[in-house]
Amino acid sequence: MALVLFLLLVSSFSVFAQELETLPPTSPHPHPHPSAPIHAPANAPHHHHHHHHHSPAPTPTPLPTKPPTLSHHPPAPAPAPHHHHHHYPPAPVPAKPPTHQHYPPAPVHPPLHPPAPAPSPLHPFPRSFVAVQGVVYVKSCKYAGVETLLGATPLLGAVVKLQCNNTRYKLAETVKSDKNGYFYIEAPKSITTYGAHKCNVVLVSAPNGLKASNLHGGVTGAVLRPEKPFMYQKLPFLLYSVGPLAFEPSCH
């Protein structure tokens, strides 16, 4: 009986080996887009052979019906090492570069009324005594009756008067011109620069009966123009100027 069992066991191994050799190699299912299994099957299917009443033979190591295939999905990239750098967003780029607008200068309109000059002080100089100077000429016959001194010559011996009309007294001083037509008059000491605006100079007479001309106010009264302060005999004076003044010529 033992011999029969041994022969059956040997024949069983032979038949199983032949069937394994005749089996065709497994191939993937004929689908257009096979999807690879993520995991291989846990156990390969067993081929059942109807051998009745045989002792179980040791099962050989199962072969996988299909070799595992690699997944078509690329591996996820490894995260880059994180460096602690502060990344600031880039400055926004303007849609249109700014342009500098050039505006024409606003037209400058002159004032409708010129500014009034600053009022000059009533007494720009300290209080002083009054002295007046000037020059007297005789006109040229060519320009007789004309308001000009073209061709005029200095007049010697012309009488000139300084008159001051204050509220209480009328004061006057007279003097004669020298050969250069120059004259110099000092007002009375009762007249100071505070009252000089009430004074003027007029022509009185000249040699040969010459007639006075109203050039620069020689007849109506020449206005005093302040020039410069000075000291005379330790007294403060302010020098004024008038004219120049002129007499009309006597032409034949």
NORSUL-V319041 format. One record per pair of residues at least 24 apart in sequence whose C-alpha atoms are under 10 Angstrom apart, sorted by sequence separation. I is the first residue (numbers start at 1). J is the second residue. D is the distance in Angstrom with one decimal. If there is no record, write none. Layout:
BEGIN
I&J&D / I&J&D
END
This chain:
BEGIN
40&64&7.8 / 41&65&8.7 / 136&160&8.8 / 154&178&8.8 / 155&179&6.6 / 156&180&6.8 / 157&181&7.7 / 158&182&9.5 / 159&183&9.2 / 160&184&9.4 / 161&185&8.4 / 162&186&8.5 / 163&187&8.5 / 164&188&9.5 / 199&223&7.6 / 200&224&6.1 / 218&242&9.2 / 40&65&9.3 / 41&66&9.1 / 135&160&9.9 / 154&179&7.0 / 155&180&6.9 / 156&181&5.4 / 157&182&9.7 / 158&183&9.0 / 160&185&8.9 / 162&187&7.4 / 166&191&9.0 / 198&223&9.3 / 199&224&7.2 / 200&225&9.9 / 217&242&9.0 / 218&243&7.5 / 40&66&8.2 / 134&160&9.5 / 154&180&5.4 / 155&181&4.8 / 156&182&8.4 / 157&183&9.6 / 197&223&8.3 / 198&224&9.3 / 216&242&8.0 / 217&243&7.6 / 218&244&8.6 / 219&245&9.3 / 40&67&7.9 / 41&68&9.4 / 153&180&8.7 / 154&181&4.7 / 155&182&8.5 / 156&183&9.8 / 164&191&8.1 / 172&199&9.2 / 174&201&9.4 / 196&223&9.9 / 197&224&7.4 / 216&243&5.5 / 217&244&9.4 / 218&245&5.7 / 219&246&9.8 / 19&47&10.0 / 40&68&6.2 / 153&181&8.5 / 154&182&8.1 / 171&199&9.1 / 172&200&9.7 / 173&201&9.5 / 174&202&9.6 / 176&204&9.8 / 196&224&7.8 / 197&225&9.4 / 215&243&7.8 / 216&244&6.8 / 217&245&7.7 / 218&246&7.2 / 219&247&10.0 / 37&66&9.8 / 39&68&7.6 / 40&69&9.3 / 166&195&7.4 / 170&199&9.9 / 172&201&9.4 / 174&203&9.6 / 175&204&9.8 / 176&205&9.4 / 177&206&9.6 / 196&225&9.8 / 215&244&7.9 / 216&245&6.3 / 217&246&9.7 / 218&247&8.6 / 36&66&10.0 / 38&68&8.2 / 39&69&9.5 / 132&162&8.1 / 165&195&9.1 / 166&196&9.3 / 174&204&8.7 / 176&206&9.1 / 196&226&9.5 / 215&245&6.0 / 216&246&8.6 / 16&47&9.9 / 36&67&9.9 / 37&68&7.4 / 38&69&8.5 / 131&162&9.7 / 164&195&8.4 / 165&196&9.5 / 166&197&9.6 / 167&198&9.5 / 214&245&7.8 / 215&246&6.4 / 36&68&7.6 / 37&69&7.8 / 38&70&8.6 / 164&196&7.5 / 165&197&9.5 / 166&198&6.4 / 213&245&7.5 / 214&246&7.7 / 215&247&8.6 / 16&49&9.1 / 36&69&6.2 / 37&70&9.2 / 38&71&7.5 / 164&197&8.6 / 165&198&5.7 / 166&199&8.3 / 193&226&9.4 / 212&245&8.7 / 213&246&5.6 / 214&247&8.4 / 215&248&9.9 / 35&69&9.6 / 36&70&7.6 / 37&71&8.6 / 164&198&5.6 / 165&199&6.4 / 212&246&6.6 / 213&247&5.0 / 214&248&9.4 / 36&71&6.8 / 163&198&8.5 / 164&199&4.0 / 165&200&8.9 / 211&246&9.1 / 212&247&4.3 / 213&248&5.8 / 35&71&9.0 / 36&72&8.7 / 163&199&5.5 / 164&200&6.6 / 210&246&9.9 / 211&247&5.6 / 212&248&6.0 / 213&249&9.6 / 28&65&9.2 / 29&66&9.9 / 35&72&9.5 / 162&199&7.0 / 163&200&5.7 / 164&201&8.8 / 210&247&6.2 / 211&248&5.4 / 212&249&9.3 / 26&64&9.2 / 27&65&8.1 / 28&66&7.1 / 162&200&5.9 / 163&201&6.3 / 209&247&9.8 / 210&248&6.2 / 211&249&7.6 / 12&51&8.7 / 26&65&5.9 / 27&66&6.9 / 28&67&9.4 / 161&200&8.4 / 162&201&4.6 / 163&202&7.9 / 209&248&10.0 / 210&249&6.5 / 211&250&8.4 / 25&65&8.4 / 26&66&6.5 / 27&67&9.3 / 136&176&9.7 / 137&177&9.7 / 161&201&5.6 / 162&202&6.8 / 201&241&9.7 / 202&242&9.8 / 209&249&9.7 / 210&250&6.5 / 25&66&9.2 / 26&67&9.4 / 136&177&7.0 / 160&201&7.0 / 161&202&5.5 / 162&203&9.2 / 201&242&7.4 / 202&243&9.8 / 206&247&7.7 / 208&249&9.8 / 209&250&8.5 / 12&54&8.5 / 135&177&7.5 / 136&178&9.2 / 160&202&6.0 / 161&203&6.4 / 196&238&9.9 / 200&242&8.4 / 201&243&8.9 / 203&245&7.9 / 205&247&8.8 / 208&250&8.3 / 12&55&9.7 / 134&177&8.8 / 135&178&9.0 / 136&179&9.9 / 137&180&8.8 / 138&181&9.2 / 159&202&8.9 / 160&203&4.8 / 161&204&6.6 / 202&245&8.8 / 203&246&8.4 / 12&56&9.9 / 13&57&8.1 / 136&180&8.3 / 137&181&6.3 / 159&203&6.3 / 160&204&5.5 / 161&205&9.7 / 193&237&8.6 / 196&240&9.3 / 201&245&9.6 / 203&247&8.4 / 9&54&7.7 / 12&57&8.4 / 13&58&9.8 / 135&180&7.6 / 136&181&4.8 / 137&182&9.2 / 158&203&7.7 / 159&204&5.3 / 160&205&7.4 / 192&237&8.6 / 193&238&7.2 / 8&54&7.6 / 9&55&7.5 / 135&181&5.0 / 136&182&6.5 / 158&204&7.6 / 159&205&5.1 / 160&206&9.1 / 192&238&8.8 / 193&239&9.8 / 8&55&8.8 / 9&56&8.9 / 134&181&8.1 / 135&182&4.3 / 136&183&7.9 / 158&205&5.9 / 159&206&6.1 / 193&240&9.9 / 9&57&7.7 / 134&182&5.7 / 135&183&6.2 / 157&205&8.7 / 158&206&4.3 / 159&207&9.0 / 5&54&8.4 / 6&55&10.0 / 133&182&7.4 / 134&183&5.6 / 135&184&9.1 / 157&206&6.4 / 158&207&6.8 / 5&55&8.3 / 133&183&5.6 / 134&184&6.8 / 156&206&8.2 / 157&207&6.6 / 132&183&8.2 / 133&184&4.5 / 134&185&9.1 / 155&206&8.1 / 156&207&8.1 / 186&237&9.2 / 132&184&5.7 / 133&185&6.4 / 155&207&8.8 / 158&210&9.4 / 131&184&7.2 / 132&185&5.2 / 133&186&8.9 / 186&239&9.2 / 131&185&5.7 / 132&186&6.3 / 158&212&9.8 / 185&239&9.7 / 130&185&8.6 / 131&186&4.3 / 132&187&7.8 / 184&239&9.6 / 185&240&9.8 / 130&186&6.1 / 131&187&6.0 / 184&240&9.8 / 129&186&8.2 / 130&187&5.4 / 131&188&9.3 / 184&241&9.4 / 129&187&7.4 / 130&188&7.9 / 160&218&9.2 / 163&221&8.9 / 129&188&8.2 / 130&189&8.0 / 162&221&9.1 / 129&189&6.5 / 130&190&9.6 / 131&191&9.9 / 161&221&9.6 / 162&222&9.4 / 128&189&9.5 / 129&190&8.4 / 130&191&6.7 / 131&192&9.5 / 129&191&6.6 / 130&192&5.7 / 131&193&9.5 / 162&224&10.0 / 182&244&9.6 / 128&191&8.9 / 129&192&4.5 / 130&193&6.0 / 181&244&9.6 / 128&192&5.5 / 129&193&6.0 / 130&194&9.5 / 181&245&9.4 / 127&192&6.6 / 128&193&5.5 / 129&194&9.1 / 130&195&9.2 / 131&196&9.7 / 181&246&9.6 / 126&192&10.0 / 127&193&5.7 / 128&194&8.1 / 129&195&9.8 / 130&196&7.0 / 147&213&8.5 / 149&215&9.1 / 126&193&8.1 / 127&194&6.6 / 129&196&9.0 / 134&201&9.4 / 136&203&8.8 / 146&213&9.4 / 147&214&8.4 / 148&215&7.8 / 125&193&8.1 / 126&194&9.1 / 127&195&9.8 / 128&196&10.0 / 132&200&9.4 / 133&201&9.7 / 138&206&9.4 / 145&213&8.1 / 147&215&6.0 / 124&193&9.8 / 125&194&9.5 / 130&199&9.8 / 132&201&8.7 / 144&213&9.7 / 145&214&9.9 / 146&215&9.0 / 147&216&8.9 / 123&193&7.7 / 136&206&9.9 / 145&215&9.9 / 123&194&6.9 / 122&194&8.6 / 123&195&10.0 / 138&210&8.5 / 138&211&9.6 / 138&212&9.1 / 139&213&9.0 / 138&213&9.1 / 137&213&9.9 / 136&218&9.4 / 160&245&9.7 / 158&246&9.5 / 158&247&8.8 / 155&245&10.0 / 133&224&9.3 / 154&245&9.9 / 155&246&8.3 / 132&224&7.6 / 133&225&9.9 / 154&246&8.7 / 155&247&8.4 / 131&224&9.9 / 132&225&8.9 / 153&246&9.2 / 154&247&10.0 / 132&226&9.0 / 133&227&10.0 / 152&246&8.4 / 131&226&9.6 / 132&227&9.6 / 149&244&9.0 / 152&247&9.5 / 130&226&9.6 / 149&245&9.2 / 152&248&9.7 / 149&246&7.9 / 152&249&9.2 / 131&229&9.7 / 148&246&9.2 / 130&229&9.6 / 131&230&9.8 / 147&246&9.5 / 129&229&9.5 / 125&226&9.3 / 128&229&8.2 / 129&230&9.8 / 124&226&9.8 / 128&230&9.3 / 129&231&9.8 / 145&247&9.8 / 146&248&9.2 / 125&228&9.0 / 126&229&9.0 / 128&231&9.5 / 129&232&9.9 / 144&247&9.4 / 145&248&7.0 / 125&229&7.9 / 144&248&6.2 / 145&249&8.9 / 143&248&9.1 / 144&249&6.4 / 129&235&7.8 / 130&236&8.9 / 131&237&6.7 / 132&238&8.5 / 133&239&7.4 / 134&240&8.7 / 135&241&9.2 / 137&243&10.0 / 139&245&9.9 / 143&249&8.9 / 144&250&8.8 / 128&235&8.0 / 129&236&6.2 / 130&237&5.7 / 131&238&6.2 / 132&239&5.8 / 133&240&6.3 / 134&241&5.8 / 135&242&8.1 / 136&243&7.9 / 137&244&7.5 / 138&245&8.6 / 139&246&6.5 / 140&247&9.7 / 141&248&8.2 / 142&249&9.3 / 144&251&8.6 / 128&236&5.2 / 129&237&4.5 / 130&238&5.5 / 131&239&4.9 / 132&240&4.7 / 133&241&5.0 / 134&242&5.4 / 135&243&6.8 / 136&244&6.1 / 137&245&6.2 / 138&246&5.3 / 139&247&6.3 / 140&248&8.0 / 141&249&5.8 / 127&236&8.1 / 128&237&5.0 / 129&238&6.2 / 130&239&6.5 / 131&240&6.1 / 132&241&5.6 / 133&242&6.6 / 134&243&6.1 / 135&244&5.2 / 136&245&4.8 / 137&246&4.4 / 138&247&4.8 / 139&248&5.5 / 140&249&6.3 / 141&250&7.4 / 142&251&9.2 / 126&236&8.9 / 127&237&8.5 / 128&238&6.0 / 129&239&8.7 / 130&240&7.4 / 131&241&8.6 / 132&242&7.4 / 133&243&8.9 / 134&244&6.1 / 135&245&6.3 / 136&246&5.3 / 137&247&6.3 / 138&248&6.0 / 139&249&5.5 / 140&250&9.2 / 141&251&6.0 / 126&237&9.5 / 127&238&8.7 / 128&239&9.6 / 133&244&9.7 / 134&245&7.7 / 135&246&8.4 / 136&247&7.6 / 137&248&8.8 / 138&249&6.0 / 139&250&9.2 / 140&251&9.0 / 141&252&9.2 / 126&238&9.0 / 137&249&9.7 / 138&250&9.3 / 125&238&8.1
END
